């Protein structure tokens, strides 16, 4: 669905080359609502908009996350392709990042942890 654009209410506005597809109707390709919730700074998406809230489905999850990761509120996402210092792949800060997730530990003051 490259080069498709949608309105803020999810209606398909433009579908490149859609006019060349026999029987293509933009109204049949609107975005559907989903349930979105925040928990410990993490975004959870449930494709079932009618589903019970996450807190009802996974009671105690926030407590468990905070137990195993007390600094969860201080985590920030660090891009893997470049660093704020501009060094690129040879960045001296790369060793402080998790290569698997792209997250790095951060002190509450905003400075990188060693």
Phi, psi and omega in degrees: 000042178290142177068021172267146176227148185236152175282171181296338178265010173093000179283137178291120180268312184223134174230104183307131179067010178298330180291346180268356182259121181300128176078006181289124178239118181304324184297342179275002185232032178288155175286144180260147179293148177227159176273127178235129180224150175254137176214119181057035180079001179261146180260125178247130180243129177240122182291347176266099183297342181263004183293158174296154177300154180304320181299329178281330181276330184224059179305135180087358182297317180298316178299319181293317178299314181293331177294312183276341180219076184301335182265023185303326181290344180264358180288140175229153178276132178247126180295142181274340186275338177200168181238162180297340180280348177082010183281346180070215184299337181269016183306131179290346180272354186302328183292342180272355181261150172280120181293335183281319185253337183086358178273153176224150179290143181225136175288156181298337178285352180099355178273148179295141175284154180294000000 
